[in-house]
Amino acid sequence: MEIIITEAATKKINARTDGREGYLKLKYDTDGCGCAVNGIVALWFVPELDDNDISIETNDRTVYLEKSKIIFFDEQMKIDFSEVTNCFQLISPQQMLNGHMSLIIKKKID
């Protein structure tokens, strides 16, 4: 799997996560979607990784995905940021996986 992070996305990610420790994760989020195959890809910044997360090296930083959800992603993807919509986007050569992603900062639960 190949993930490219554009310069625009890198700048926005860095601005939102400056001074925080954590990991960038593409999360296939099924909360409120009905079932496991009805989900949406979300961009999360998490303080800790889960045991089933796998790492994908990118041109900028390591991105993590849940191993069990890798089937919902394409082989080549790009994380971009649109100034027009003020949102992150996950794009592949085949499709727009999510054109309106927010970067969700997850806090550590003690």
VMD Tcl script that builds the backbone (N, CA, C; Angstrom):
set m [mol new atoms 330]
animate dup $m
set s [atomselect $m all]
$s set {name element resname resid chain x y z} {
  {N N MET 1 A 0.843 -1.178 0.000}
  {CA C MET 1 A 0.000 0.000 0.000}
  {C C MET 1 A 0.885 1.237 0.000}
  {N N GLU 2 A 0.452 2.229 -0.757}
  {CA C GLU 2 A 1.195 3.485 -0.852}
  {C C GLU 2 A 0.274 4.651 -0.478}
  {N N ILE 3 A 0.758 5.489 0.423}
  {CA C ILE 3 A 0.022 6.692 0.813}
  {C C ILE 3 A 0.949 7.886 0.637}
  {N N ILE 4 A 0.474 8.878 -0.082}
  {CA C ILE 4 A 1.192 10.142 -0.261}
  {C C ILE 4 A 0.439 11.215 0.523}
  {N N ILE 5 A 1.173 12.034 1.245}
  {CA C ILE 5 A 0.582 13.173 1.953}
  {C C ILE 5 A 1.064 14.442 1.259}
  {N N THR 6 A 0.129 15.241 0.764}
  {CA C THR 6 A 0.512 16.452 0.037}
  {C C THR 6 A 1.099 17.491 0.990}
  {N N GLU 7 A 1.765 18.471 0.414}
  {CA C GLU 7 A 2.358 19.553 1.210}
  {C C GLU 7 A 1.278 20.329 1.967}
  {N N ALA 8 A 0.146 20.571 1.312}
  {CA C ALA 8 A -0.954 21.291 1.968}
  {C C ALA 8 A -1.476 20.506 3.171}
  {N N ALA 9 A -1.618 19.196 3.017}
  {CA C ALA 9 A -2.094 18.367 4.132}
  {C C ALA 9 A -1.063 18.325 5.252}
  {N N THR 10 A 0.203 18.214 4.901}
  {CA C THR 10 A 1.272 18.180 5.903}
  {C C THR 10 A 1.252 19.449 6.756}
  {N N LYS 11 A 1.115 20.601 6.115}
  {CA C LYS 11 A 1.084 21.870 6.851}
  {C C LYS 11 A -0.090 21.925 7.829}
  {N N LYS 12 A -1.268 21.491 7.387}
  {CA C LYS 12 A -2.442 21.521 8.259}
  {C C LYS 12 A -2.321 20.508 9.394}
  {N N ILE 13 A -1.800 19.321 9.098}
  {CA C ILE 13 A -1.606 18.313 10.142}
  {C C ILE 13 A -0.625 18.834 11.182}
  {N N ASN 14 A 0.489 19.394 10.730}
  {CA C ASN 14 A 1.499 19.927 11.649}
  {C C ASN 14 A 0.931 21.056 12.506}
  {N N ALA 15 A 0.128 21.924 11.915}
  {CA C ALA 15 A -0.453 23.035 12.665}
  {C C ALA 15 A -1.412 22.535 13.742}
  {N N ARG 16 A -2.183 21.501 13.425}
  {CA C ARG 16 A -3.163 20.973 14.386}
  {C C ARG 16 A -2.536 20.111 15.470}
  {N N THR 17 A -1.394 19.481 15.175}
  {CA C THR 17 A -0.801 18.540 16.130}
  {C C THR 17 A 0.460 19.078 16.796}
  {N N ASP 18 A 0.822 20.326 16.521}
  {CA C ASP 18 A 2.039 20.912 17.078}
  {C C ASP 18 A 2.044 20.804 18.609}
  {N N GLY 19 A 3.107 20.241 19.142}
  {CA C GLY 19 A 3.259 20.106 20.583}
  {C C GLY 19 A 2.566 18.892 21.168}
  {N N ARG 20 A 1.903 18.106 20.359}
  {CA C ARG 20 A 1.215 16.900 20.831}
  {C C ARG 20 A 2.005 15.662 20.425}
  {N N GLU 21 A 1.966 14.666 21.272}
  {CA C GLU 21 A 2.566 13.389 20.931}
  {C C GLU 21 A 1.463 12.449 20.501}
  {N N GLY 22 A 1.699 11.713 19.422}
  {CA C GLY 22 A 0.685 10.783 18.961}
  {C C GLY 22 A 0.989 10.252 17.580}
  {N N TYR 23 A -0.025 9.618 17.012}
  {CA C TYR 23 A 0.118 8.903 15.752}
  {C C TYR 23 A -1.026 9.287 14.818}
  {N N LEU 24 A -0.714 9.420 13.538}
  {CA C LEU 24 A -1.721 9.719 12.531}
  {C C LEU 24 A -2.316 8.397 12.053}
  {N N LYS 25 A -3.641 8.327 12.067}
  {CA C LYS 25 A -4.314 7.072 11.764}
  {C C LYS 25 A -5.481 7.313 10.814}
  {N N LEU 26 A -5.570 6.488 9.775}
  {CA C LEU 26 A -6.758 6.452 8.941}
  {C C LEU 26 A -7.680 5.412 9.555}
  {N N LYS 27 A -8.798 5.849 10.046}
  {CA C LYS 27 A -9.723 4.992 10.776}
  {C C LYS 27 A -10.950 4.738 9.920}
  {N N TYR 28 A -11.288 3.472 9.728}
  {CA C TYR 28 A -12.547 3.132 9.056}
  {C C TYR 28 A -13.605 3.123 10.145}
  {N N ASP 29 A -14.325 4.220 10.244}
  {CA C ASP 29 A -15.249 4.463 11.354}
  {C C ASP 29 A -16.647 3.970 10.987}
  {N N THR 30 A -17.164 3.041 11.793}
  {CA C THR 30 A -18.500 2.484 11.550}
  {C C THR 30 A -19.522 2.937 12.590}
  {N N ASP 31 A -19.129 3.767 13.529}
  {CA C ASP 31 A -20.062 4.234 14.569}
  {C C ASP 31 A -21.239 4.962 13.933}
  {N N GLY 32 A -22.431 4.481 14.236}
  {CA C GLY 32 A -23.643 5.105 13.721}
  {C C GLY 32 A -23.951 4.791 12.269}
  {N N CYS 33 A -23.192 3.879 11.662}
  {CA C CYS 33 A -23.375 3.571 10.244}
  {C C CYS 33 A -24.193 2.299 10.008}
  {N N GLY 34 A -24.550 1.589 11.042}
  {CA C GLY 34 A -25.387 0.415 10.886}
  {C C GLY 34 A -24.653 -0.902 10.995}
  {N N CYS 35 A -23.650 -1.109 10.165}
  {CA C CYS 35 A -22.890 -2.364 10.239}
  {C C CYS 35 A -21.452 -2.131 9.783}
  {N N ALA 36 A -20.637 -3.167 9.904}
  {CA C ALA 36 A -19.198 -3.037 9.661}
  {C C ALA 36 A -18.833 -2.685 8.225}
  {N N VAL 37 A -19.689 -2.995 7.262}
  {CA C VAL 37 A -19.360 -2.657 5.878}
  {C C VAL 37 A -19.884 -1.288 5.467}
  {N N ASN 38 A -20.626 -0.645 6.345}
  {CA C ASN 38 A -21.117 0.709 6.094}
  {C C ASN 38 A -20.354 1.664 7.001}
  {N N GLY 39 A -19.243 2.148 6.509}
  {CA C GLY 39 A -18.428 3.048 7.305}
  {C C GLY 39 A -17.899 4.182 6.461}
  {N N ILE 40 A -17.147 5.027 7.110}
  {CA C ILE 40 A -16.520 6.158 6.433}
  {C C ILE 40 A -15.097 6.287 6.949}
  {N N VAL 41 A -14.205 6.641 6.066}
  {CA C VAL 41 A -12.809 6.814 6.453}
  {C C VAL 41 A -12.661 8.154 7.158}
  {N N ALA 42 A -11.990 8.133 8.307}
  {CA C ALA 42 A -11.751 9.341 9.093}
  {C C ALA 42 A -10.253 9.474 9.361}
  {N N LEU 43 A -9.806 10.674 9.573}
  {CA C LEU 43 A -8.409 10.953 9.894}
  {C C LEU 43 A -8.337 11.285 11.376}
  {N N TRP 44 A -7.621 10.445 12.121}
  {CA C TRP 44 A -7.502 10.603 13.568}
  {C C TRP 44 A -6.053 10.833 13.945}
  {N N PHE 45 A -5.850 11.592 15.017}
  {CA C PHE 45 A -4.547 11.717 15.665}
  {C C PHE 45 A -4.734 11.125 17.053}
  {N N VAL 46 A -4.112 9.971 17.298}
  {CA C VAL 46 A -4.359 9.205 18.524}
  {C C VAL 46 A -3.123 9.184 19.425}
  {N N PRO 47 A -3.328 9.171 20.747}
  {CA C PRO 47 A -2.190 9.142 21.669}
  {C C PRO 47 A -1.525 7.767 21.753}
  {N N GLU 48 A -2.287 6.721 21.447}
  {CA C GLU 48 A -1.762 5.359 21.527}
  {C C GLU 48 A -2.286 4.546 20.358}
  {N N LEU 49 A -1.541 3.524 19.987}
  {CA C LEU 49 A -1.968 2.629 18.917}
  {C C LEU 49 A -2.664 1.414 19.505}
  {N N ASP 50 A -3.510 0.786 18.701}
  {CA C ASP 50 A -4.153 -0.460 19.076}
  {C C ASP 50 A -3.263 -1.622 18.649}
  {N N ASP 51 A -3.464 -2.770 19.249}
  {CA C ASP 51 A -2.650 -3.947 18.942}
  {C C ASP 51 A -2.759 -4.379 17.490}
  {N N ASN 52 A -3.893 -4.126 16.854}
  {CA C ASN 52 A -4.087 -4.582 15.479}
  {C C ASN 52 A -3.776 -3.514 14.433}
  {N N ASP 53 A -3.158 -2.411 14.824}
  {CA C ASP 53 A -2.778 -1.370 13.871}
  {C C ASP 53 A -1.518 -1.770 13.117}
  {N N ILE 54 A -1.501 -1.461 11.825}
  {CA C ILE 54 A -0.306 -1.691 11.011}
  {C C ILE 54 A 0.213 -0.339 10.537}
  {N N SER 55 A 1.502 -0.283 10.261}
  {CA C SER 55 A 2.121 0.979 9.844}
  {C C SER 55 A 2.331 0.996 8.338}
  {N N ILE 56 A 2.093 2.166 7.767}
  {CA C ILE 56 A 2.340 2.417 6.351}
  {C C ILE 56 A 3.269 3.629 6.278}
  {N N GLU 57 A 4.437 3.430 5.693}
  {CA C GLU 57 A 5.373 4.546 5.527}
  {C C GLU 57 A 4.903 5.422 4.369}
  {N N THR 58 A 4.942 6.716 4.565}
  {CA C THR 58 A 4.547 7.658 3.516}
  {C C THR 58 A 5.729 8.556 3.186}
  {N N ASN 59 A 5.506 9.514 2.312}
  {CA C ASN 59 A 6.536 10.487 1.973}
  {C C ASN 59 A 6.795 11.471 3.117}
  {N N ASP 60 A 5.902 11.507 4.122}
  {CA C ASP 60 A 6.010 12.496 5.193}
  {C C ASP 60 A 6.162 11.876 6.575}
  {N N ARG 61 A 5.297 10.959 6.936}
  {CA C ARG 61 A 5.289 10.349 8.258}
  {C C ARG 61 A 4.611 8.994 8.158}
  {N N THR 62 A 4.709 8.212 9.198}
  {CA C THR 62 A 4.037 6.920 9.233}
  {C C THR 62 A 2.550 7.138 9.512}
  {N N VAL 63 A 1.720 6.434 8.777}
  {CA C VAL 63 A 0.272 6.451 8.973}
  {C C VAL 63 A -0.125 5.037 9.380}
  {N N TYR 64 A -1.076 4.944 10.293}
  {CA C TYR 64 A -1.505 3.642 10.809}
  {C C TYR 64 A -2.935 3.349 10.369}
  {N N LEU 65 A -3.199 2.051 10.159}
  {CA C LEU 65 A -4.531 1.556 9.801}
  {C C LEU 65 A -4.802 0.302 10.606}
  {N N GLU 66 A -6.073 0.031 10.853}
  {CA C GLU 66 A -6.432 -1.223 11.502}
  {C C GLU 66 A -6.273 -2.359 10.479}
  {N N LYS 67 A -5.544 -3.382 10.860}
  {CA C LYS 67 A -5.275 -4.491 9.951}
  {C C LYS 67 A -6.573 -5.118 9.441}
  {N N SER 68 A -7.557 -5.250 10.298}
  {CA C SER 68 A -8.817 -5.891 9.913}
  {C C SER 68 A -9.655 -5.041 8.954}
  {N N LYS 69 A -9.332 -3.756 8.824}
  {CA C LYS 69 A -10.111 -2.857 7.968}
  {C C LYS 69 A -9.386 -2.485 6.678}
  {N N ILE 70 A -8.234 -3.080 6.423}
  {CA C ILE 70 A -7.430 -2.709 5.252}
  {C C ILE 70 A -8.171 -2.977 3.942}
  {N N ILE 71 A -9.108 -3.883 3.954}
  {CA C ILE 71 A -9.892 -4.205 2.761}
  {C C ILE 71 A -10.700 -3.008 2.256}
  {N N PHE 72 A -10.999 -2.044 3.125}
  {CA C PHE 72 A -11.808 -0.893 2.748}
  {C C PHE 72 A -10.980 0.240 2.122}
  {N N PHE 73 A -9.670 0.041 2.008}
  {CA C PHE 73 A -8.779 1.051 1.455}
  {C C PHE 73 A -8.245 0.610 0.094}
  {N N ASP 74 A -7.807 1.566 -0.708}
  {CA C ASP 74 A -7.218 1.265 -2.012}
  {C C ASP 74 A -5.701 1.120 -1.893}
  {N N GLU 75 A -5.105 0.518 -2.899}
  {CA C GLU 75 A -3.669 0.246 -2.884}
  {C C GLU 75 A -2.846 1.538 -2.943}
  {N N GLN 76 A -3.321 2.540 -3.665}
  {CA C GLN 76 A -2.648 3.840 -3.745}
  {C C GLN 76 A -3.634 4.907 -3.282}
  {N N MET 77 A -3.197 5.739 -2.340}
  {CA C MET 77 A -4.061 6.796 -1.823}
  {C C MET 77 A -3.253 8.060 -1.570}
  {N N LYS 78 A -3.965 9.171 -1.547}
  {CA C LYS 78 A -3.337 10.462 -1.268}
  {C C LYS 78 A -4.181 11.184 -0.232}
  {N N ILE 79 A -3.517 11.696 0.809}
  {CA C ILE 79 A -4.168 12.561 1.792}
  {C C ILE 79 A -3.857 13.992 1.373}
  {N N ASP 80 A -4.898 14.758 1.110}
  {CA C ASP 80 A -4.743 16.129 0.648}
  {C C ASP 80 A -5.571 17.039 1.553}
  {N N PHE 81 A -5.375 18.345 1.390}
  {CA C PHE 81 A -6.197 19.323 2.105}
  {C C PHE 81 A -6.733 20.313 1.084}
  {N N SER 82 A -8.043 20.531 1.117}
  {CA C SER 82 A -8.693 21.475 0.213}
  {C C SER 82 A -8.960 22.783 0.946}
  {N N GLU 83 A -8.379 23.866 0.455}
  {CA C GLU 83 A -8.644 25.186 1.029}
  {C C GLU 83 A -10.084 25.616 0.760}
  {N N VAL 84 A -10.642 25.176 -0.355}
  {CA C VAL 84 A -12.009 25.551 -0.734}
  {C C VAL 84 A -13.020 25.011 0.271}
  {N N THR 85 A -12.881 23.729 0.647}
  {CA C THR 85 A -13.827 23.118 1.583}
  {C C THR 85 A -13.321 23.129 3.019}
  {N N ASN 86 A -12.048 23.503 3.222}
  {CA C ASN 86 A -11.405 23.511 4.530}
  {C C ASN 86 A -11.461 22.126 5.184}
  {N N CYS 87 A -11.225 21.104 4.350}
  {CA C CYS 87 A -11.281 19.712 4.814}
  {C C CYS 87 A -10.129 18.910 4.216}
  {N N PHE 88 A -9.768 17.860 4.935}
  {CA C PHE 88 A -8.849 16.887 4.380}
  {C C PHE 88 A -9.624 16.005 3.417}
  {N N GLN 89 A -8.895 15.407 2.476}
  {CA C GLN 89 A -9.491 14.502 1.502}
  {C C GLN 89 A -8.624 13.261 1.378}
  {N N LEU 90 A -9.257 12.113 1.213}
  {CA C LEU 90 A -8.553 10.872 0.920}
  {C C LEU 90 A -8.986 10.440 -0.470}
  {N N ILE 91 A -8.008 10.434 -1.373}
  {CA C ILE 91 A -8.262 10.208 -2.789}
  {C C ILE 91 A -7.407 9.044 -3.275}
  {N N SER 92 A -7.977 8.228 -4.156}
  {CA C SER 92 A -7.196 7.201 -4.840}
  {C C SER 92 A -7.397 7.404 -6.338}
  {N N PRO 93 A -6.610 6.730 -7.175}
  {CA C PRO 93 A -6.847 6.851 -8.620}
  {C C PRO 93 A -8.241 6.368 -9.035}
  {N N GLN 94 A -8.855 5.495 -8.242}
  {CA C GLN 94 A -10.155 4.949 -8.578}
  {C C GLN 94 A -11.330 5.777 -8.060}
  {N N GLN 95 A -11.137 6.463 -6.920}
  {CA C GLN 95 A -12.284 7.094 -6.287}
  {C C GLN 95 A -11.881 8.115 -5.227}
  {N N MET 96 A -12.875 8.874 -4.800}
  {CA C MET 96 A -12.731 9.758 -3.647}
  {C C MET 96 A -13.243 8.959 -2.458}
  {N N LEU 97 A -12.342 8.563 -1.557}
  {CA C LEU 97 A -12.740 7.760 -0.403}
  {C C LEU 97 A -13.445 8.601 0.647}
  {N N ASN 98 A -12.991 9.832 0.832}
  {CA C ASN 98 A -13.684 10.792 1.695}
  {C C ASN 98 A -13.209 12.189 1.310}
  {N N GLY 99 A -14.114 13.006 0.845}
  {CA C GLY 99 A -13.775 14.355 0.408}
  {C C GLY 99 A -13.933 15.420 1.471}
  {N N HIS 100 A -14.424 15.020 2.659}
  {CA C HIS 100 A -14.677 15.996 3.724}
  {C C HIS 100 A -14.255 15.446 5.074}
  {N N MET 101 A -12.962 15.123 5.212}
  {CA C MET 101 A -12.454 14.598 6.481}
  {C C MET 101 A -11.969 15.727 7.373}
  {N N SER 102 A -12.327 15.636 8.623}
  {CA C SER 102 A -11.728 16.488 9.645}
  {C C SER 102 A -10.571 15.704 10.269}
  {N N LEU 103 A -9.649 16.394 10.880}
  {CA C LEU 103 A -8.609 15.732 11.665}
  {C C LEU 103 A -9.115 15.706 13.102}
  {N N ILE 104 A -9.446 14.519 13.568}
  {CA C ILE 104 A -10.005 14.351 14.913}
  {C C ILE 104 A -8.877 14.039 15.876}
  {N N ILE 105 A -8.701 14.888 16.865}
  {CA C ILE 105 A -7.667 14.695 17.892}
  {C C ILE 105 A -8.285 13.893 19.034}
  {N N LYS 106 A -7.796 12.680 19.221}
  {CA C LYS 106 A -8.288 11.817 20.300}
  {C C LYS 106 A -7.410 12.029 21.531}
  {N N LYS 107 A -8.034 12.086 22.658}
  {CA C LYS 107 A -7.293 12.277 23.919}
  {C C LYS 107 A -7.125 10.929 24.613}
  {N N LYS 108 A -6.062 10.835 25.382}
  {CA C LYS 108 A -5.779 9.623 26.149}
  {C C LYS 108 A -6.803 9.486 27.270}
  {N N ILE 109 A -7.364 8.283 27.370}
  {CA C ILE 109 A -8.323 7.998 28.438}
  {C C ILE 109 A -7.585 7.224 29.519}
  {N N ASP 110 A -7.576 7.755 30.730}
  {CA C ASP 110 A -6.862 7.093 31.833}
  {C C ASP 110 A -7.710 6.060 32.499}
}
mol reanalyze $m
mol bondsrecalc $m
mol representation Tube
mol addrep $m
